[in-house]
Amino acid sequence: MKKLRYLLVTFIALLSLSGSVAAPIFTPQVTQAAAKQTIKVTYTLKKNKKTLSKKTVTVKKNSTVLTGLKKNWPVQLNKGFVTTIDHQKQNTKKKLYWTYTINGKMATKGVKSQKLKANDKVVFTLSQS
């Protein structure tokens, strides 16, 4: 009986020691793997030529423009089109609309389908069309 108790205590002690030693060994690998799954993107809001706000956000790889936009500001959409960002509303009567560029080029897809890449620069501009 004493041998069984001794073996049980030894087993539990070894198990708990191995768990405390193993955790730090795997932590850096998990952190590095998680870092490889995210990218940084810079967003700028403009009204005509005036910059209203600029923020850099970290998002998962293959996220859409809308994902990063919503992380930074309150956003409203209508039929897939951005109508309000950070309480700045478009005005159809004045032909004032939100448009956006990625890395200086006009976007060819909507905010829900345009994928982001590392270090992209997204600029949303509220101006007359």
C-alpha positions in Angstrom: 0.0 0.0 0.0 2.8 2.4 0.8 4.5 1.6 -2.5 1.3 2.4 -4.4 0.9 5.7 -2.5 4.6 6.5 -3.2 4.2 5.8 -6.9 1.0 7.9 -7.1 2.6 10.9 -5.4 5.7 10.6 -7.6 3.6 10.3 -10.7 1.5 13.4 -9.8 4.7 15.4 -9.0 6.3 14.5 -12.3 3.1 15.3 -14.2 2.8 18.7 -12.6 6.5 19.5 -13.1 6.4 18.5 -16.7 3.4 20.8 -17.3 5.0 23.8 -15.8 8.2 23.3 -17.8 6.5 22.6 -21.1 4.3 25.8 -21.2 7.1 28.4 -21.7 8.7 26.3 -24.4 5.6 26.4 -26.6 4.5 30.0 -25.9 6.9 31.8 -28.3 6.0 29.4 -31.1 2.3 30.0 -30.6 2.8 33.8 -30.4 4.9 33.8 -33.6 2.3 31.7 -35.4 -0.5 34.1 -34.4 1.6 37.1 -35.5 2.0 35.5 -39.0 -1.8 35.3 -39.2 -2.3 39.1 -38.9 -1.5 42.1 -41.0 -1.4 45.9 -40.4 -3.4 48.3 -42.5 -3.6 52.1 -42.4 -7.0 53.8 -42.9 -7.5 57.5 -43.6 -10.8 59.3 -43.6 -11.1 62.5 -45.7 -13.8 65.0 -46.4 -12.9 66.5 -49.8 -9.2 67.2 -49.3 -9.2 67.6 -45.5 -8.0 64.6 -43.4 -10.5 63.8 -40.6 -8.8 60.8 -39.1 -6.0 58.3 -39.6 -5.6 55.0 -37.9 -3.5 51.8 -38.2 -5.3 48.6 -37.4 -4.2 44.9 -37.1 -6.6 42.5 -38.8 -6.4 38.8 -39.7 -5.0 37.9 -43.1 -7.5 37.9 -45.9 -9.8 40.3 -44.1 -11.9 42.7 -46.1 -11.8 46.5 -46.2 -15.0 46.5 -44.2 -13.5 44.5 -41.3 -10.8 47.1 -40.7 -13.1 50.0 -41.2 -15.5 48.7 -38.6 -12.6 48.1 -36.1 -11.8 51.9 -36.3 -15.2 53.7 -36.6 -18.9 53.2 -36.5 -20.1 52.4 -40.0 -23.4 52.2 -41.8 -24.1 50.4 -45.1 -27.0 50.5 -47.5 -27.2 47.7 -50.1 -23.5 47.0 -49.7 -22.5 50.7 -50.1 -20.9 52.7 -47.3 -23.3 55.5 -46.3 -21.9 56.7 -43.0 -18.4 56.5 -41.4 -17.8 58.0 -37.9 -21.1 59.9 -38.1 -20.1 61.5 -41.4 -23.1 60.8 -43.7 -23.3 60.9 -47.5 -25.9 63.2 -49.0 -27.5 62.0 -52.2 -29.2 65.4 -52.8 -25.9 67.1 -52.8 -24.3 64.2 -54.7 -21.9 63.7 -51.7 -20.7 60.1 -51.5 -18.1 57.9 -49.8 -15.5 56.4 -52.2 -12.3 54.7 -51.4 -8.8 53.9 -52.7 -6.2 51.3 -51.9 -2.6 52.3 -52.2 -3.6 55.3 -54.3 -5.8 53.3 -56.8 -9.6 53.4 -57.0 -11.1 50.3 -55.6 -12.6 47.9 -58.1 -14.6 45.9 -55.5 -17.0 46.7 -52.7 -15.9 46.9 -49.1 -17.3 43.5 -48.3 -15.3 41.7 -51.0 -12.1 43.7 -51.3 -9.3 41.7 -49.5 -6.5 43.5 -47.6 -2.8 42.8 -47.9 -0.1 43.7 -45.4 0.7 47.5 -45.2 -2.2 48.5 -47.5 -3.2 52.1 -47.3 -7.0 52.6 -47.5 -8.4 56.1 -47.9 -12.1 56.8 -47.7 -13.1 60.2 -49.1 -16.5 61.9 -48.7 -16.8 64.2 -51.8 -19.0 65.2 -54.7 -19.1 62.9 -57.6 
